[in-house]
Amino acid sequence: MATELLFRDDAYLKTASARVTAAREGGFELDRTIFYPLGGGQPGDTGWLLRANGERVPIIDTRKGDEPGTVRHVLDAGAVLPEPGETVSLELDWERRYALMRLHTALHVMSCVVVAPVTTNNDVAIYKGPGVNYKILGSIPENTTVNIGSCVYGWGETTWCKVNYGGKKGYALQSELQRQNSLFPM
């Protein structure tokens, strides 16, 4: 069963209730969550699981779950896992989340201001839009240095960067580009 991603509708939610759908070594999954999982260059959220008996259990990381569309909440080694079916409350480490939100926005702004060259890892297709469903406009040969513009989160949980090569403007998969300058890691 897919996890309802409450943060998609309201990134400022700090608490919520949920029902445990699965629990196994390394973490548990819920029917809904306010915790953003690691992905897209952003770390997973941390915070607390609050049980009906008042126990406050630290959630040390959040990752994508084993099944598509699920989110796994990671506990410290040795922590007692909640039981499937148990109703729990969630509380984000809001100071950390809010700092990461501001940093994420600042990095998007910086990527539009700072032009840093990248090198292609292999022949890279240039698409008309940010996704493989768009028309391919051409390709950039392997080991070619190009400048990129801003990067966007696109279709299929991938990140796409604006590129301009040989007079062709389009998008390339970020994973196929490699920064030359370690000050600007991708």
LOVOTOR-666831 format. One record per residue: x, y, z of N, C-alpha, C, O in turn; residue in one letter; chain; residue number from 0. Coordinates in Angstrom, 1 decimal. Example, Ala and Ser with C-alpha at 12.3 -4.5 7.8 and 13.67 -1.06 7.14 Angstrom:
<rs>
<<13.2 -5.7 7.8> <12.3 -4.5 7.8> <13.2 -3.3 7.8> <14.2 -3.3 8.5> "A" "A" 0>,
<<12.8 -2.2 7.1> <13.7 -1.1 7.1> <12.9 0.0 7.9> <13.4 1.1 8.0> "S" "A" 1>,
</rs>
This chain:
<rs>
<<0.8 -1.2 0.0> <0.0 0.0 0.0> <0.9 1.2 0.0> <1.8 1.3 0.8> "M" "A" 0>,
<<0.6 2.2 -0.9> <1.4 3.4 -1.0> <1.2 4.3 0.2> <0.1 4.3 0.9> "A" "A" 1>,
<<2.2 5.0 0.6> <2.2 6.0 1.7> <1.6 7.3 1.2> <2.1 7.8 0.2> "T" "A" 2>,
<<0.7 7.9 1.9> <0.1 9.2 1.6> <1.2 10.2 2.0> <1.6 10.3 3.2> "E" "A" 3>,
<<1.7 11.0 1.1> <2.8 12.0 1.4> <2.2 13.3 1.7> <2.0 14.2 0.9> "L" "A" 4>,
<<1.9 13.5 3.0> <1.2 14.7 3.5> <2.1 16.0 3.2> <1.5 17.1 3.0> "L" "A" 5>,
<<3.4 15.9 3.2> <4.3 17.0 2.9> <4.1 17.6 1.5> <4.4 18.8 1.3> "F" "A" 6>,
<<3.5 16.8 0.6> <3.3 17.3 -0.7> <2.2 18.4 -0.8> <2.2 19.3 -1.6> "R" "A" 7>,
<<1.2 18.2 0.1> <0.1 19.2 0.2> <0.4 20.3 1.2> <-0.1 21.4 1.0> "D" "A" 8>,
<<1.2 20.1 2.2> <1.5 21.1 3.2> <2.9 20.8 3.7> <3.1 20.0 4.6> "D" "A" 9>,
<<3.9 21.5 3.2> <5.3 21.3 3.6> <5.6 21.9 5.0> <6.7 21.7 5.5> "A" "A" 10>,
<<4.6 22.6 5.6> <4.8 23.2 6.9> <4.1 22.4 8.0> <4.1 22.8 9.1> "Y" "A" 11>,
<<3.6 21.2 7.7> <3.1 20.3 8.7> <4.2 19.9 9.7> <5.2 19.5 9.2> "L" "A" 12>,
<<3.9 19.9 11.0> <5.0 19.6 11.9> <4.6 18.3 12.7> <5.4 17.6 13.2> "K" "A" 13>,
<<3.3 18.0 12.7> <2.8 16.8 13.4> <1.7 16.2 12.6> <1.0 16.8 11.8> "T" "A" 14>,
<<1.5 14.9 12.8> <0.4 14.2 12.2> <0.2 12.8 12.9> <1.1 12.4 13.6> "A" "A" 15>,
<<-1.0 12.2 12.7> <-1.2 10.9 13.2> <-1.2 9.9 12.0> <-1.4 10.3 10.8> "S" "A" 16>,
<<-0.8 8.7 12.2> <-0.8 7.7 11.1> <-0.9 6.3 11.7> <-0.9 6.1 12.9> "A" "A" 17>,
<<-1.1 5.3 10.8> <-1.2 3.9 11.2> <0.0 3.1 10.6> <0.3 3.3 9.4> "R" "A" 18>,
<<0.6 2.3 11.4> <1.7 1.5 11.0> <1.2 0.4 10.0> <0.3 -0.3 10.3> "V" "A" 19>,
<<1.8 0.3 8.8> <1.4 -0.7 7.8> <2.4 -1.8 7.7> <2.0 -2.9 7.3> "T" "A" 20>,
<<3.7 -1.6 8.1> <4.7 -2.6 8.1> <5.8 -2.3 9.0> <6.1 -1.1 9.2> "A" "A" 21>,
<<6.4 -3.3 9.6> <7.6 -3.0 10.5> <8.5 -4.2 10.4> <8.1 -5.4 10.6> "A" "A" 22>,
<<9.8 -3.9 10.1> <10.8 -4.9 10.0> <12.1 -4.3 10.4> <12.2 -3.1 10.5> "R" "A" 23>,
<<13.1 -5.1 10.6> <14.4 -4.6 11.0> <14.8 -3.4 10.2> <14.8 -3.5 9.0> "E" "A" 24>,
<<15.2 -2.4 10.8> <15.7 -1.2 10.1> <14.6 -0.1 10.0> <14.9 1.0 9.6> "G" "A" 25>,
<<13.4 -0.4 10.3> <12.4 0.7 10.2> <11.0 0.2 10.1> <10.7 -1.0 10.2> "G" "A" 26>,
<<10.1 1.1 9.8> <8.7 0.8 9.7> <8.1 1.8 8.6> <8.6 2.8 8.3> "F" "A" 27>,
<<6.9 1.3 8.1> <6.2 2.1 7.1> <4.8 2.5 7.7> <4.3 1.8 8.5> "E" "A" 28>,
<<4.3 3.6 7.2> <3.0 4.1 7.6> <2.0 4.3 6.5> <2.4 4.3 5.3> "L" "A" 29>,
<<0.7 4.5 6.8> <-0.2 4.8 5.7> <-0.1 6.2 5.2> <-0.6 6.5 4.1> "D" "A" 30>,
<<0.5 7.1 6.1> <0.7 8.5 5.7> <1.8 9.0 6.5> <2.1 8.6 7.6> "R" "A" 31>,
<<2.5 10.1 5.9> <3.6 10.6 6.7> <3.9 12.1 6.3> <3.5 12.6 5.3> "T" "A" 32>,
<<4.5 12.8 7.3> <5.0 14.2 7.1> <6.5 14.2 6.8> <7.1 15.2 6.6> "I" "A" 33>,
<<7.1 13.0 6.9> <8.6 12.9 6.8> <9.0 12.7 5.3> <8.5 11.8 4.6> "F" "A" 34>,
<<9.8 13.6 4.8> <10.4 13.6 3.4> <11.5 12.6 3.4> <12.4 12.6 4.2> "Y" "A" 35>,
<<11.4 11.6 2.5> <12.5 10.6 2.4> <13.7 11.1 1.6> <13.6 12.0 0.8> "P" "A" 36>,
<<14.9 10.6 1.9> <16.1 10.9 1.2> <15.8 10.8 -0.3> <15.3 9.8 -0.8> "L" "A" 37>,
<<16.2 11.8 -1.1> <16.1 11.8 -2.5> <16.2 13.2 -3.1> <16.0 14.2 -2.4> "G" "A" 38>,
<<16.5 13.2 -4.4> <16.6 14.5 -5.1> <17.7 15.4 -4.5> <17.6 16.6 -4.6> "G" "A" 39>,
<<18.7 14.8 -3.9> <19.8 15.6 -3.3> <19.5 16.1 -1.9> <20.3 16.8 -1.4> "G" "A" 40>,
<<18.3 15.7 -1.4> <17.9 16.2 -0.1> <18.0 15.1 0.9> <17.6 13.9 0.6> "Q" "A" 41>,
<<18.5 15.3 2.1> <18.5 14.3 3.2> <17.1 14.0 3.7> <16.2 14.8 3.5> "P" "A" 42>,
<<17.0 12.8 4.2> <15.7 12.4 4.8> <15.4 13.1 6.1> <16.4 13.4 6.8> "G" "A" 43>,
<<14.1 13.3 6.4> <13.8 14.0 7.6> <14.1 13.1 8.8> <14.2 11.9 8.7> "D" "A" 44>,
<<14.2 13.8 10.0> <14.3 13.2 11.3> <13.2 13.7 12.2> <12.6 14.7 11.9> "T" "A" 45>,
<<13.0 13.1 13.3> <12.0 13.5 14.3> <11.7 12.5 15.3> <12.6 11.8 15.7> "G" "A" 46>,
<<10.4 12.3 15.6> <10.0 11.4 16.7> <8.7 10.7 16.3> <7.8 11.2 15.7> "W" "A" 47>,
<<8.6 9.4 16.8> <7.4 8.6 16.8> <6.9 8.7 18.2> <7.6 8.4 19.1> "L" "A" 48>,
<<5.6 9.1 18.3> <5.0 9.2 19.6> <4.0 8.1 19.7> <3.0 8.0 19.0> "L" "A" 49>,
<<4.2 7.2 20.7> <3.3 6.0 20.9> <2.2 6.3 21.9> <2.3 7.3 22.7> "R" "A" 50>,
<<1.1 5.6 21.9> <0.0 5.8 22.7> <0.3 5.8 24.2> <-0.3 6.4 25.0> "A" "A" 51>,
<<1.4 5.0 24.6> <1.8 4.9 26.0> <2.7 6.1 26.4> <3.2 6.1 27.5> "N" "A" 52>,
<<2.9 7.0 25.5> <3.7 8.2 25.8> <5.2 8.1 25.4> <5.9 9.1 25.5> "G" "A" 53>,
<<5.6 6.9 25.0> <7.0 6.7 24.6> <7.3 7.6 23.4> <6.5 7.7 22.4> "E" "A" 54>,
<<8.4 8.3 23.4> <8.9 9.1 22.3> <10.2 8.5 21.7> <11.2 8.5 22.3> "R" "A" 55>,
<<10.0 7.9 20.5> <11.1 7.2 19.9> <11.7 8.0 18.7> <11.0 8.4 17.8> "V" "A" 56>,
<<13.0 8.2 18.8> <13.7 9.0 17.7> <13.6 8.3 16.3> <13.9 7.1 16.2> "P" "A" 57>,
<<13.2 9.1 15.3> <13.3 8.6 13.9> <14.6 9.3 13.4> <14.7 10.5 13.3> "I" "A" 58>,
<<15.6 8.4 13.1> <16.9 9.0 12.7> <17.2 9.2 11.3> <18.1 9.9 10.9> "I" "A" 59>,
<<16.2 8.7 10.4> <16.4 8.9 9.0> <15.1 8.5 8.3> <14.3 7.8 8.9> "D" "A" 60>,
<<14.8 9.0 7.1> <13.7 8.6 6.3> <14.1 8.2 4.9> <14.8 9.0 4.3> "T" "A" 61>,
<<13.7 7.1 4.4> <14.2 6.6 3.1> <12.9 6.1 2.3> <11.9 6.0 2.9> "R" "A" 62>,
<<13.1 6.0 1.0> <12.1 5.3 0.2> <11.9 3.9 0.7> <12.9 3.2 1.0> "K" "A" 63>,
<<10.7 3.4 0.7> <10.4 2.1 1.2> <10.8 1.0 0.2> <11.2 1.3 -0.9> "G" "A" 64>,
<<10.6 -0.3 0.6> <10.9 -1.4 -0.3> <10.0 -1.5 -1.5> <10.4 -1.9 -2.6> "D" "A" 65>,
<<8.7 -1.1 -1.3> <7.7 -1.1 -2.4> <7.6 0.3 -3.0> <7.7 1.2 -2.2> "E" "A" 66>,
<<7.4 0.4 -4.3> <7.2 1.7 -4.9> <6.1 2.5 -4.2> <5.0 1.9 -3.9> "P" "A" 67>,
<<6.4 3.8 -3.9> <5.4 4.6 -3.3> <5.3 4.6 -1.8> <4.4 5.2 -1.2> "G" "A" 68>,
<<6.2 3.8 -1.2> <6.2 3.7 0.3> <7.4 4.4 0.9> <8.4 4.7 0.2> "T" "A" 69>,
<<7.3 4.8 2.1> <8.3 5.5 2.8> <8.7 4.7 4.1> <7.8 4.3 4.9> "V" "A" 70>,
<<10.0 4.5 4.3> <10.5 3.8 5.5> <11.1 4.8 6.5> <12.0 5.6 6.1> "R" "A" 71>,
<<10.6 4.7 7.7> <11.1 5.5 8.8> <12.1 4.7 9.6> <11.8 3.6 10.1> "H" "A" 72>,
<<13.3 5.2 9.7> <14.4 4.4 10.3> <14.6 4.8 11.8> <14.7 6.0 12.1> "V" "A" 73>,
<<14.7 3.8 12.6> <15.0 3.9 14.0> <16.4 3.5 14.4> <17.1 2.9 13.6> "L" "A" 74>,
<<16.8 4.0 15.6> <18.1 3.5 16.1> <18.2 2.0 16.2> <17.2 1.4 16.4> "D" "A" 75>,
<<19.4 1.4 16.0> <19.5 0.0 16.1> <19.1 -0.4 17.5> <19.5 0.3 18.5> "A" "A" 76>,
<<18.3 -1.4 17.7> <17.9 -1.9 18.9> <16.6 -1.3 19.4> <16.0 -1.7 20.5> "G" "A" 77>,
<<16.1 -0.3 18.7> <14.8 0.4 19.2> <13.7 -0.6 18.9> <13.7 -1.4 18.0> "A" "A" 78>,
<<12.7 -0.6 19.8> <11.5 -1.4 19.6> <10.6 -0.9 18.5> <10.2 0.3 18.6> "V" "A" 79>,
<<10.4 -1.7 17.5> <9.5 -1.3 16.4> <8.1 -1.2 16.8> <7.6 -2.0 17.6> "L" "A" 80>,
<<7.3 -0.3 16.2> <5.9 -0.3 16.4> <5.2 -1.5 15.7> <5.8 -2.1 14.8> "P" "A" 81>,
<<4.0 -1.9 16.2> <3.3 -3.0 15.6> <2.5 -2.6 14.4> <1.9 -1.5 14.4> "E" "A" 82>,
<<2.4 -3.4 13.3> <1.5 -3.1 12.2> <0.1 -3.0 12.8> <-0.4 -3.8 13.6> "P" "A" 83>,
<<-0.6 -1.9 12.3> <-2.0 -1.6 12.8> <-2.0 -0.6 13.9> <-3.0 0.0 14.2> "G" "A" 84>,
<<-0.8 -0.4 14.6> <-0.8 0.5 15.7> <-0.9 2.0 15.2> <-0.4 2.3 14.1> "E" "A" 85>,
<<-1.7 2.8 15.9> <-1.9 4.2 15.6> <-0.8 5.0 16.3> <-0.7 4.8 17.5> "T" "A" 86>,
<<-0.1 5.8 15.6> <1.0 6.6 16.2> <0.9 8.1 15.8> <0.1 8.4 14.9> "V" "A" 87>,
<<1.6 8.9 16.5> <1.7 10.3 16.2> <3.1 10.5 15.7> <4.1 9.9 16.1> "S" "A" 88>,
<<3.3 11.5 14.8> <4.6 11.8 14.2> <4.9 13.3 14.6> <4.0 14.1 14.6> "L" "A" 89>,
<<6.2 13.5 14.8> <6.6 14.9 15.1> <7.9 15.1 14.4> <8.9 14.4 14.6> "E" "A" 90>,
<<8.0 16.1 13.5> <9.2 16.4 12.7> <10.2 17.2 13.6> <9.8 17.9 14.5> "L" "A" 91>,
<<11.5 17.0 13.3> <12.5 17.9 13.9> <12.4 19.1 13.0> <13.1 19.3 12.0> "D" "A" 92>,
<<11.5 20.0 13.4> <11.1 21.2 12.5> <12.3 22.1 12.2> <12.4 22.6 11.1> "W" "A" 93>,
<<13.1 22.4 13.2> <14.2 23.3 13.0> <15.1 22.8 11.9> <15.6 23.5 11.0> "E" "A" 94>,
<<15.4 21.5 11.9> <16.2 20.9 10.9> <15.5 20.9 9.5> <16.1 21.3 8.5> "R" "A" 95>,
<<14.2 20.5 9.5> <13.5 20.5 8.2> <13.4 21.9 7.6> <13.7 22.1 6.4> "R" "A" 96>,
<<13.2 22.9 8.4> <13.0 24.3 7.9> <14.4 24.8 7.4> <14.4 25.5 6.4> "Y" "A" 97>,
<<15.5 24.5 8.1> <16.8 24.9 7.6> <17.1 24.2 6.3> <17.6 24.8 5.4> "A" "A" 98>,
<<16.7 22.9 6.1> <16.9 22.2 4.8> <16.1 22.8 3.7> <16.5 22.9 2.6> "L" "A" 99>,
<<14.9 23.2 4.0> <14.0 23.8 3.0> <14.6 25.1 2.5> <14.7 25.4 1.3> "M" "A" 100>,
<<15.1 25.9 3.5> <15.7 27.2 3.1> <17.0 27.0 2.3> <17.3 27.7 1.3> "R" "A" 101>,
<<17.8 26.0 2.7> <19.0 25.7 1.9> <18.7 25.2 0.5> <19.4 25.6 -0.4> "L" "A" 102>,
<<17.7 24.3 0.4> <17.3 23.8 -0.9> <16.9 24.9 -1.8> <17.3 25.0 -3.0> "H" "A" 103>,
<<16.1 25.9 -1.3> <15.7 27.0 -2.2> <16.9 27.9 -2.5> <17.0 28.3 -3.7> "T" "A" 104>,
<<17.8 28.1 -1.6> <19.0 28.9 -1.9> <19.9 28.3 -2.9> <20.5 28.9 -3.8> "A" "A" 105>,
<<20.0 26.9 -2.9> <20.8 26.2 -3.9> <20.2 26.3 -5.3> <20.9 26.4 -6.3> "L" "A" 106>,
<<18.8 26.3 -5.4> <18.2 26.5 -6.7> <18.5 27.9 -7.2> <18.8 28.1 -8.4> "H" "A" 107>,
<<18.4 28.9 -6.3> <18.8 30.3 -6.8> <20.2 30.4 -7.2> <20.5 30.9 -8.2> "V" "A" 108>,
<<21.1 29.8 -6.4> <22.5 29.8 -6.7> <22.8 29.1 -8.0> <23.7 29.5 -8.8> "M" "A" 109>,
<<22.1 28.0 -8.3> <22.4 27.3 -9.6> <22.0 28.1 -10.8> <22.5 27.9 -11.9> "S" "A" 110>,
<<21.2 29.2 -10.6> <20.8 30.1 -11.7> <21.8 31.2 -11.9> <21.9 31.8 -12.9> "C" "A" 111>,
<<22.6 31.5 -10.8> <23.5 32.6 -10.8> <24.9 32.1 -11.1> <25.6 32.7 -11.9> "V" "A" 112>,
<<25.3 31.0 -10.6> <26.7 30.5 -10.7> <26.7 29.5 -11.9> <26.0 28.5 -11.9> "V" "A" 113>,
<<27.4 29.9 -12.9> <27.6 29.0 -14.1> <28.8 28.2 -13.9> <29.9 28.7 -13.9> "V" "A" 114>,
<<28.7 26.9 -13.8> <29.8 26.0 -13.6> <29.8 24.9 -14.7> <28.8 24.3 -14.9> "A" "A" 115>,
<<30.9 24.7 -15.3> <30.9 23.7 -16.4> <30.8 22.3 -15.9> <31.1 22.0 -14.8> "P" "A" 116>,
<<30.2 21.5 -16.8> <30.1 20.0 -16.5> <30.7 19.3 -17.7> <30.8 19.8 -18.8> "V" "A" 117>,
<<31.0 18.0 -17.4> <31.5 17.1 -18.5> <30.5 16.0 -18.6> <30.1 15.4 -17.6> "T" "A" 118>,
<<30.2 15.6 -19.8> <29.3 14.4 -20.0> <30.0 13.1 -19.7> <31.2 13.0 -20.0> "T" "A" 119>,
<<29.3 12.2 -19.1> <29.9 10.9 -18.8> <29.9 10.0 -20.0> <30.8 9.1 -20.1> "N" "A" 120>,
<<29.0 10.2 -20.9> <28.9 9.4 -22.1> <28.1 10.2 -23.1> <27.8 11.4 -22.8> "N" "A" 121>,
<<27.7 9.7 -24.2> <26.8 10.4 -25.1> <25.5 10.7 -24.4> <24.9 9.8 -23.9> "D" "A" 122>,
<<25.2 12.0 -24.3> <24.0 12.4 -23.6> <23.0 13.0 -24.5> <23.3 13.9 -25.3> "V" "A" 123>,
<<21.8 12.5 -24.4> <20.7 13.0 -25.2> <20.2 14.3 -24.7> <20.1 14.5 -23.5> "A" "A" 124>,
<<19.8 15.2 -25.6> <19.2 16.5 -25.3> <17.7 16.3 -25.6> <17.4 16.1 -26.8> "I" "A" 125>,
<<16.9 16.5 -24.6> <15.4 16.4 -24.8> <14.8 17.8 -24.9> <15.3 18.8 -24.3> "Y" "A" 126>,
<<13.7 17.9 -25.5> <12.9 19.2 -25.7> <12.4 19.7 -24.3> <12.3 20.9 -24.1> "K" "A" 127>,
<<12.1 18.7 -23.4> <11.6 19.1 -22.1> <12.1 18.1 -21.1> <12.9 17.2 -21.4> "G" "A" 128>,
<<11.8 18.3 -19.8> <12.4 17.5 -18.7> <11.7 16.2 -18.5> <11.0 16.0 -17.6> "P" "A" 129>,
<<12.0 15.3 -19.4> <11.4 13.9 -19.4> <11.7 13.1 -20.6> <11.8 13.7 -21.7> "G" "A" 130>,
<<11.7 11.8 -20.5> <12.0 10.9 -21.6> <10.9 10.9 -22.6> <11.0 10.4 -23.7> "V" "A" 131>,
<<9.7 11.4 -22.3> <8.6 11.4 -23.2> <8.7 12.6 -24.2> <7.9 12.6 -25.2> "N" "A" 132>,
<<9.6 13.5 -24.0> <9.8 14.6 -24.9> <10.7 14.2 -26.1> <11.4 13.2 -26.0> "Y" "A" 133>,
<<10.6 14.9 -27.1> <11.4 14.7 -28.4> <12.9 14.8 -28.1> <13.3 15.8 -27.4> "K" "A" 134>,
<<13.7 13.9 -28.7> <15.1 14.1 -28.6> <15.6 15.0 -29.6> <15.3 14.8 -30.8> "I" "A" 135>,
<<16.3 16.1 -29.2> <16.8 17.1 -30.2> <18.1 16.8 -30.8> <18.5 17.3 -31.8> "L" "A" 136>,
<<18.9 16.0 -30.1> <20.3 15.7 -30.5> <21.0 15.1 -29.3> <20.4 14.6 -28.4> "G" "A" 137>,
<<22.3 15.0 -29.4> <23.1 14.5 -28.3> <24.4 15.3 -28.2> <24.9 15.9 -29.1> "S" "A" 138>,
<<25.0 15.2 -27.0> <26.2 15.8 -26.6> <27.2 14.6 -26.6> <27.0 13.7 -25.8> "I" "A" 139>,
<<28.4 14.7 -27.3> <29.3 13.6 -27.3> <30.0 13.4 -25.9> <30.0 14.4 -25.1> "P" "A" 140>,
<<30.4 12.2 -25.6> <31.1 11.9 -24.4> <32.3 12.8 -24.2> <33.0 13.2 -25.1> "E" "A" 141>,
<<32.6 13.1 -22.9> <33.7 14.0 -22.5> <33.7 15.4 -23.0> <34.7 16.0 -23.2> "N" "A" 142>,
<<32.5 15.9 -23.3> <32.3 17.3 -23.8> <32.0 18.2 -22.6> <31.2 17.8 -21.8> "T" "A" 143>,
<<32.6 19.3 -22.5> <32.4 20.3 -21.5> <31.3 21.2 -21.9> <31.4 21.8 -23.0> "T" "A" 144>,
<<30.2 21.4 -21.1> <29.1 22.3 -21.5> <28.7 23.0 -20.2> <29.0 22.6 -19.1> "V" "A" 145>,
<<28.1 24.2 -20.4> <27.5 24.9 -19.2> <26.1 24.5 -19.1> <25.4 24.3 -20.1> "N" "A" 146>,
<<25.6 24.4 -17.8> <24.2 24.1 -17.6> <23.5 25.2 -16.9> <24.1 26.1 -16.3> "I" "A" 147>,
<<22.2 25.3 -17.1> <21.4 26.2 -16.4> <20.8 25.6 -15.1> <21.4 24.7 -14.6> "G" "A" 148>,
<<19.6 26.0 -14.8> <19.0 25.4 -13.6> <18.6 24.0 -13.8> <18.3 23.5 -14.9> "S" "A" 149>,
<<18.5 23.2 -12.7> <18.0 21.9 -12.8> <16.6 21.8 -12.1> <16.3 22.5 -11.2> "C" "A" 150>,
<<15.8 20.9 -12.7> <14.5 20.7 -12.2> <14.2 19.2 -11.9> <14.8 18.4 -12.5> "V" "A" 151>,
<<13.3 19.0 -11.0> <12.8 17.7 -10.7> <11.8 17.3 -11.7> <10.8 18.0 -11.8> "Y" "A" 152>,
<<12.0 16.3 -12.5> <11.2 16.0 -13.6> <10.4 14.7 -13.5> <10.4 14.1 -12.4> "G" "A" 153>,
<<9.9 14.2 -14.6> <9.1 13.0 -14.7> <9.9 11.8 -14.2> <11.1 11.7 -14.5> "W" "A" 154>,
<<9.3 10.9 -13.5> <9.9 9.6 -13.1> <11.0 9.8 -12.0> <11.9 9.0 -11.9> "G" "A" 155>,
<<10.8 10.8 -11.1> <11.6 11.0 -10.0> <13.1 11.1 -10.4> <14.0 10.6 -9.8> "E" "A" 156>,
<<13.3 11.9 -11.5> <14.7 12.2 -12.0> <14.9 13.7 -12.0> <13.9 14.5 -12.0> "T" "A" 157>,
<<16.1 14.1 -12.1> <16.4 15.5 -12.1> <17.0 15.9 -13.5> <17.9 15.1 -14.0> "T" "A" 158>,
<<16.5 16.9 -14.1> <16.9 17.3 -15.4> <17.5 18.7 -15.4> <17.0 19.6 -14.6> "W" "A" 159>,
<<18.6 18.9 -16.2> <19.2 20.2 -16.2> <19.1 20.9 -17.6> <19.2 20.2 -18.6> "C" "A" 160>,
<<18.9 22.2 -17.6> <18.9 22.9 -18.9> <20.3 22.9 -19.5> <21.3 23.2 -18.7> "K" "A" 161>,
<<20.4 22.6 -20.7> <21.7 22.6 -21.4> <21.6 23.4 -22.7> <20.5 23.5 -23.3> "V" "A" 162>,
<<22.7 23.9 -23.2> <22.8 24.6 -24.5> <24.1 24.1 -25.1> <25.2 24.3 -24.6> "N" "A" 163>,
<<24.0 23.3 -26.2> <25.1 22.7 -26.8> <24.9 22.8 -28.3> <23.9 22.3 -28.8> "Y" "A" 164>,
<<25.8 23.3 -29.0> <25.8 23.3 -30.5> <24.5 24.0 -31.0> <24.0 23.7 -32.1> "G" "A" 165>,
<<24.1 25.1 -30.3> <22.9 25.8 -30.7> <21.6 25.1 -30.4> <20.5 25.7 -30.6> "G" "A" 166>,
<<21.7 23.9 -29.8> <20.4 23.2 -29.3> <20.2 23.5 -27.9> <21.1 23.3 -27.0> "K" "A" 167>,
<<19.0 24.0 -27.5> <18.7 24.2 -26.1> <17.7 23.2 -25.7> <16.7 22.9 -26.4> "K" "A" 168>,
<<17.9 22.5 -24.6> <17.0 21.5 -24.1> <17.4 21.1 -22.7> <17.9 21.8 -21.9> "G" "A" 169>,
<<17.1 19.8 -22.4> <17.3 19.2 -21.1> <18.1 17.9 -21.2> <17.9 17.2 -22.1> "Y" "A" 170>,
<<18.9 17.7 -20.2> <19.7 16.4 -20.1> <19.5 15.9 -18.7> <19.4 16.7 -17.7> "A" "A" 171>,
<<19.6 14.6 -18.5> <19.5 14.0 -17.2> <20.7 14.4 -16.4> <21.9 14.3 -16.8> "L" "A" 172>,
<<20.4 14.9 -15.2> <21.5 15.3 -14.3> <22.5 14.2 -14.0> <23.7 14.4 -13.9> "Q" "A" 173>,
<<22.0 13.0 -13.9> <22.9 11.8 -13.6> <23.9 11.5 -14.7> <24.9 10.8 -14.4> "S" "A" 174>,
<<23.7 12.1 -15.9> <24.6 11.9 -17.0> <25.6 13.0 -17.1> <26.5 13.0 -18.0> "E" "A" 175>,
<<25.6 14.0 -16.2> <26.5 15.1 -16.2> <27.4 15.0 -14.9> <26.9 14.5 -13.9> "L" "A" 176>,
<<28.6 15.6 -15.0> <29.5 15.5 -13.9> <30.2 16.8 -13.8> <30.8 17.3 -14.7> "Q" "A" 177>,
<<30.1 17.4 -12.6> <30.7 18.7 -12.3> <32.2 18.6 -12.4> <32.8 17.6 -12.0> "R" "A" 178>,
<<32.8 19.6 -13.0> <34.3 19.7 -13.0> <34.9 20.3 -11.8> <36.1 20.1 -11.5> "Q" "A" 179>,
<<34.1 21.1 -11.1> <34.6 21.9 -10.0> <34.0 21.3 -8.7> <32.8 21.3 -8.6> "N" "A" 180>,
<<34.8 20.8 -7.8> <34.3 20.2 -6.6> <33.5 21.2 -5.7> <32.9 20.8 -4.7> "S" "A" 181>,
<<33.7 22.5 -5.9> <32.9 23.5 -5.1> <31.4 23.4 -5.4> <30.6 23.9 -4.6> "L" "A" 182>,
<<31.1 22.9 -6.6> <29.7 22.8 -7.0> <29.3 21.4 -7.3> <29.1 21.1 -8.5> "F" "A" 183>,
<<29.3 20.5 -6.3> <28.9 19.1 -6.6> <27.5 19.0 -7.0> <26.6 19.8 -6.6> "P" "A" 184>,
<<27.2 18.0 -7.8> <25.8 17.7 -8.2> <25.3 16.7 -7.3> <24.2 16.3 -7.4> "M" "A" 185>,
</rs>
